[in-house]
Amino acid sequence: QVLLVESGGGLVQAGGSLRLSCEASERTFSTYTMGWFRQAPGKEREFVAVIRRSGGTFYANSVKGRFTISRDNTKNTVYLQMNSLKPEDTAVYYCAADISPRTTFPQYRYEYDYWGQGTQVTVAS
C-alpha cells in the first residue's frame, strides 16, 4: 500500500502561482511514474502532467508552458509548479503513482495504482 499526501493548494488570483507537493510513504518512490490529475466541479478527472523515474515529463496541452512537474527522490516527493494560473485551472488536484509503468507517459486514470486525497486549487478572476 502506497500512501500519497498532497499539500500546497489554496486560493490565488489569476496570473499568480502555486506549488503543489505530494509525498509518498514508500522508499521505492524513485521507481514509480508519478502523475498529476485534476477534477473541476461537474467534470471528469483529467490528466495534467506526468514524470517518469528517469525524469522525463509530459504535459496536457492546457497547461504546457505554465506548469512544471518535478520530483525529489531523496524526499519521496513530486511537485507541480503552477504559474500564470487561470480561473479555469480551478479544481481539486490529485497526485497518483503508477508502480509498474506499461506506457511511456501514462495519461489515463486506470493506469495508476494509488491516489492521494486531493488538494483544492481556486483561482479567482
N, C-alpha and C positions, 0 to 999 in steps of 0.2 A: 504494500500500500504506500503510495506517494502522496504526501500532504503538500499542497501548494497554497501559499498565503500571499494575496495581493495587498498592496498598500499604495498610497500616493494620490488617490483620487481626490476630487474636490470641485469647488466652483471657481471658474476663471472667466475673465472677459474674453470676447473674441479677439484673436490676434495674440493671445497670451500662450504660455507654455506650462506643461506639467510633465513630471516624470513618474511613471508607474514602476513599481518593483514587484517582483514575485519570487519569493524564497521557497525552495524545495526542501523537503525533510530528508531526502536520501543523498548519501555521499556519491552515488552513481549518477548524480545530476549531469556530470560532464558528458555522459554518453547519450543523453536524451536530445531529441529535437524538440525545441520549445516554440510554442506559438501564442499569439495574442488574438483574441476574438472580441467582438463587441455586439451588444444587443440593445437596440433602441426600443422604446415602448411601442408595442404593436407590430414589431418587425422581427424577422428571423435573425438568429445569431449569425454574424458574418465574420469572415476571415479578415484580419488586419495585417499581420506580419508573422514571419517565421524565421528562426535561426537554427541552423544545423550545428552539430557538435563541432564541426570544422570552422564555424564562424560564418559560413555562407548565409546570405539573407535574401528574402523575397518579400515584396510588399503588395498589398492591394493597390490598384490604380488610384483609389480615392485618397490615399494617404502618402503615396510616393512623393518624396521630396520634402515632406513635412515631418514625418515620423521616422525614428531610428530605433531599431531593436538591437540590443547588445546583451552580452552575458559576462558574468564573472564567475568562473567555475570555482574559484577559491572561496566564494561566498555562497555557492549554490543558488545564485540569483540571476534572473533575467530581467532586463529593463525595457521600458518603452518610453523614449523621449518624444514628447509630442509638442511640436512648435506650430505657430501660425494656426492656432485652433479656431475652428468654425462652429457655429451653433449646431450644424449637422453632425458634428463629432460627439454630441451628447449621447451617452449610452452607459450601460454597465459594461465594464471591460473585464474580460476573463483571461487568465493565462492557462495554458494546457501543456501537457507533456506527452510526447509520443516516444515510448520507451523502446520500441522496435521498429524504427522507420522503414517503410517499404517503398516510399517515394522520395524524390529528391527534396521537394518542398511541399509537404502536406498542407492542404488548404481546406479540408473538409472535416467536419466535426467528428465523423466516425473514425477518422484516422488517429485520433488522440485517445489516450488511455485514462488520463487523470486531469481533473479540472479544479481550479480554485473557486472560491466562493463569489468572486467578483468585487469590483470596486467602482463606485459611481463617479462618472465624469460629467459635469454640467458646464456647458459653455454658453454664457449669456451674451446676447447681441447688444 
